[in-house]
Amino acid sequence: MAFERTLSIIKPDAVAKNVIGKIYSRFEDAGLKIVAARMTHLSREQAEQFYSVHKERPFFKALVDFMISGPVMIQALEGEGAVAKNRDLMGATDPQKADKGTIRADFADSIDANAVHGSDSSDNARIEIGFFFPEIDIYLR
Ligand SMILES: Nc1ncnc2c1ncn2[C@@H]1O[C@H](COP(=O)(O)OP(=O)(O)OP(=O)(O)O)[C@@H](O)[C@H]1O
């Protein structure tokens, strides 16, 4: 397993439910370290750019509307196999299909409002971390 970083976003539904701390504990208990963090309210332009791979999908506008509906908490996580480990902690995109004990099973209500985002590959993690965090804001071991 490679030592790597991944980008995580706690989406507006989970921020509104006041479960940032509970979700951070999942990361920490799994051995992932939070090396950068920022709360922000995304602009429409930022959300459209971040999710541009989905721009032709029927759910794109709803996804962007949801991501700008309230503040989000954005973090870079670091650790052994961080990308896959975070995806395992998150659970399936649709919370109805997410394994018991995953973040989405425990905190998400629907496929639209599904609590968290996590990079799906190490290459995308590098791009997504660069999108939100200038190198100077990342705290190394
Ligand atoms: N069929 C769908 N209907 C509505 N929303 C969807 C659908 N598929 C995906 N989405 C939304 O778009 C987001 C991005 O889709 P993607 O397939 O990349 O899922 P994911 O990788 O599990 O989620 P994320 O990219 O947020 O980590 C999902 O998190 C979800 O909120």
The ligand as a Gaussian input file, in Angstrom:
#p B3LYP/6-31G(d) Opt

LIG

0 1
 N      -27.805000       8.678000     -10.275000
 C      -27.564000       9.758000      -9.519000
 N      -28.577000      10.580000      -9.152000
 C      -28.338000      11.666000      -8.408000
 N      -27.098000      12.044000      -7.970000
 C      -26.081000      11.261000      -8.314000
 C      -26.245000      10.085000      -9.095000
 N      -25.024000       9.513000      -9.263000
 C      -24.166000      10.314000      -8.629000
 N      -24.790000      11.354000      -8.055000
 C      -24.206000      12.441000      -7.264000
 O      -22.991000      12.880000      -7.871000
 C      -21.899000      12.669000      -6.981000
 C      -20.708000      12.240000      -7.789000
 O      -20.967000      10.985000      -8.384000
 P      -19.865000       9.839000      -8.407000
 O      -20.318000       8.805000      -9.349000
 O      -18.511000      10.473000      -8.607000
 O      -20.009000       9.218000      -6.936000
 P      -18.999000       9.103000      -5.761000
 O      -17.607000       9.018000      -6.296000
 O      -19.446000       8.037000      -4.822000
 O      -19.238000      10.480000      -5.036000
 P      -18.278000      11.694000      -4.877000
 O      -17.688000      12.040000      -6.231000
 O      -19.144000      12.790000      -4.322000
 O      -17.251000      11.205000      -3.930000
 C      -22.379000      11.621000      -5.981000
 O      -21.741000      11.728000      -4.730000
 C      -23.866000      11.933000      -5.880000
 O      -24.102000      12.964000      -4.927000

